[in-house]
């Protein structure tokens, strides 16, 4: 059986012990590992591995000894309780042994959890699980977590009953960070708010969120929009050291100033227009954009976009001047537009 979307998220959180096996596959090893940890913890409990009720084996071992898996599923543990067998990094070469083990599986045997990398639709391993009524296959991709999954992660860290603006900020953060980084950040926020009865605020979330290259790019563009020309060279040097591509930074600036132009050109004013921006802005980012819009006119925003379009063209034409120098000059010009 194949599961996806919210049904897949719910199943990983609470796998059916009456089903023989679960296949988790996808191109991102971290995302697959997080789902696998969640599923195994739900199957055997927090003490399952310490009580030797979890058996681990590599997918390559099954090719050399196909009976190894069936024996592990049937083996009886020393401690009472549910058992699981985890097969890591399986490939289609392990499909025959896994198919035989699933066919021989009986109630009372250990649950089987298999992880794999990206698998094509015609993969023998996928077909083995998707075609079995008592097994489940779940593909894990780069989709950001949905509201239900985010609430479950927050609940695990003791964060419940959050105000709407905090939930919006965390939703944006979940789309920005890798799954492992997001979980760690939520755990850090949970520890920070332990014993604190005050509502979690977007400002607290922003202060506890890890710094990312994307955040650095946003801060760089904001310096230009907020007329902080003197700070631009230092920030440019830092981003260059992180390996940020000048074209990527220029495109980010174009997106930002398009949004700024939309706000200052709207007949209803920036406050009315900001709710229509896509992707939406929440919390401190929304407040910062509104503050920027108050210092720009539509004509200045149009001039800024013209400078950025010309800079983008120059960056792509392989000039002799270093690309970062061209972009730095353009951003300083943007920062100086508001002083004229």
N, C-alpha and C positions, 0 to 999 in steps of 0.2 A: 504494500500500500504506500502511496506517495502522499506526503503532507507538505503544505506550504503556508506562508503568511502567518496569521494569528494562530491558526490551528497547530502549526509546527512549533511556535513559541510555547504554547500551552502544553504540548506533548513533552517537550524537552524539560519543562519544569516539573511535570508529573507523568513519567512514562507508565504505560499500562503493564504491570508485572505479568499479566496473562499472555502478553505477546512475547514471542521468542527473541526477536532481535530488532536493533535499531542501527541504521546506517546514516552517518553524518558525513557529508562530503562538500567540498567547495575549494575555491582557489586561495582563500585567506586562511592560513593555518591557525592564526590566533583566534579568529571567529569560530572555527570548527572546534578548537580546544576548549573555548569557553562553554560552548553548548555541550560538549562531551562531559566536562566537569560537572555541569549542572545536572545532566541526565544521570550520571553514575551516582552522584550524591543523593539524588532522589530515589534511586533503586536500592542502594545498599546502606544508606544512612551515613552520618558523619564519621562513624567509627568503623565503617566497612573495611577500609584498607588496613587499619591497625589490627583488626580482628581476622585478617587474612581471608576475607570473604570476597576479595577482588583479585582476579588473576589477570596479569598482563602478558601479552605476547605480540611479537612483530608479525606483520602480514607476510613477510618473506619466509617465516618459519613454517607456514602452512603449506607452502609449495614443496618443501623438503619432507614434511611429515603431515599429510592431510588428516590423519586420525587424531592429531594433537588437540584439535579444537573440540571434537566430540567428547574426548576423554575429559577435557577441562570443564565442559558444560555439565557432565554427569558426576564429576567428583564431588564428594561430600566434605564440607569444611569442618574444622575442629570446633568452631564457635557456631551457635545457632543463629539463624537469621538469613535473609535473602542474600543471594550471591550473584555476581556478575563476572563476565569474561570480557576483557577489553582487548580488541585487536587493532593495533595502531598501524597507520600508513599502509593499508591494504590496497592492492591493485587487482586488475582483472585476473591476474595469475592465481589469486587466492579464491576466486569465485567458485570453482568446483568444490573445494573443501568446505567453504561456507555454505554452499547450497546443500551439501550432504548433511552438515550439522543441523541446519534448519529443518530439513526433512525428518531427521531423527529426534528432534527436540520434543520433549514431553513436559507437561506441567510438573513443576518441582525441580526442573533443571535450572541452571543458572541463566540469567538474562545475558544476551549477547549484544555488545556495543562495538561497532566497527567505525573507524574513521578513515577517510581517504581524501585525496586531493581532488582537483577538478575532474569530473567524470562526464563523458559524452552521453548523449541520450541512449545510444546503442551499447553502452558499457554493460558487460556481462554482470558486473557487480551490482550495478543499479537495477538491472532486470531481475536479479535474484531476489532483491528485497521488495521492489515494486510489485512483482508478480506473486508475492506470498501474502496470504490473508493474515498470517500471524506475525508479520514483520513490517517495519516502517522504514521508509527512505526519506530523508530530509536534505534538500540542497540548501547550503548556507552561502549567501552572496553578500555583496557590499551594501545592501539596503540599510538605511539608518533604522534604528529601533523605533517601533511604533509606540503610541501612548500606553498601551497595555504593558508592554515590555519595560518601558521606562518606569512606570508605577511599581512594577515588581522589583526592579533594581533599587528604587528608592525605599520601598518597604523593607527590603533586606538590610538596608543601612539605618532603619529606624526613622526614616523621613516620611511622614504621612501628614495629610491635612495641610499641604503647602498652599500658600496664596497663589492666585493665578499668574501674577507677574514672575514669581519664582519658577513655576512650572514652565512658563514660556521660555525663560532663560535656560533652564535645564534641557528643554527640547532642542533649542538651538545648539547647545553644547554637545548634545548627543549626536547631532549631525556633523559636528566639526571634528570630534575626537575619534580615535580608534576605540573599539569596544572595550579593550582592556584598560585603556587610559580613562575612559568614561567611568567604568566601575570603580577604579581606584580613586578618581576624583569624588565620586558620590560617597565612598567610604570615608574619605577625608572630611567632606562636608558633614557627614553624620557624626564623626568624632568631634568636630568643631562645635556643632550645635547640641552636643550631649549635655543635658541639664539646663539648656537655655530655652526658656519658654517664649522668647520673642520670635515672631514669624521670620522665616528665612527670607532674606532680601536678595534681589539681583546683584546688588553691590557686593554682598558677601560671596556670592557665587563667583563673580568676576575676580575677586581677590584670591580665591582658592583654586581657580581653574589653572591648569598648566599653561605656560607660555608656548605657543606654537609658531611655526613659520607663517601660517596664515594670519595669526594675530599680529605678528610683526609687520606683515604687509599692510594690514588694515591700519595699524598705527602710523606707518609711513605715509599712507595716503591722507590720513586725518591731519598730519602735520601740515601738509600743503593746503588742506581745506580750512585749517584754523590759523593760517598766516604765521606759522612758526618756522620761518625760513632758516633761522640760525641753527635749528636742531636737525634739519634735513641731512646735511653732510655726515654727521655722526651716525644717524640711523642708517643711511645708505651704506656706510662702511660696515656696519654690523650685519646687514642683510647680505651684502656681498660675501662676507665671511661665512655665512650660512649656506651659500650656494644658490641664492634666489636668482632666477632667470630674469634679466631686465624686461624682456617682452611680457613675461607673466606679471611683473609688477606694473608695467604700463597698462595692461589690460584691466588689472584690478582698479587702477586709477580711473580708467575710462568708465567702468561700471559705476564707480562711486560718483563721479561727476555727472553721469547720466541721471542717476537717482536724485542728485542734488538739483540738477536742472529741472527735473519733473516737479520737485517740491516748490521751487521758487517761481515756476511758470504757472502753477495751478491757480485758477481764479479764486478758489476757496482758501488759499493760503497753505503753507507747509503742514500745519496741524491737521487739515482735512485730507491732504494728499498722502501723508505718510502711511496711512492704513491701507492704501492701495499698492504699495511697493511690493514687488516680488523678486526674491524671497522676502518675507516680512522681517521687520526689525522689532526687537523686544528689549525691554529693560534699559541698561546704560547705553547700548548702541543706538537705540531709538532716540534717547534724550540727546546724545551727542550729535546725531545727524540733524535734529531739529535746531540745536544751538548753532550748528554750522550754517544752516539755511538762513538764519536770521541775519547773517553778515554778507550774503551774496544776492546779487540781482540776476535776473534772467540773462541780461546781456553779458555779464561777467562769466556766468556759467557756460554760455555759448562760446565765449572766447577761450575759456579753459579747455573745452572739448576740442576746439580747433587746434590748440597747442598739442594736446595729447594725440590727436589723429596724425598730425605731422611728425610727432616724435615716434609713434608706432611705425610709420612708413620708413623713417630714418633708421630705426633699429633693425628692420628687416632687410635693409639694402646693403648690409655689411660695410659700413663706413670705416674709414681709418681711425676715427676717434673712438676710444673705448665706449662700449654701449652704456655702462653704468654712468659715465661722465655725461653722456647725452641726456640720459633720463634724469640725473640729478639736476642738471641745468633747467630742464623743463619743469620739474617739480618746484624748484626755487622760483621760477617765473610765475607759476600758479599761486604760490604763497604771496608773491608781491603784487598780484593783480588787485587785491582788495585795498591796497594802500594808495592807489592812484585816483 
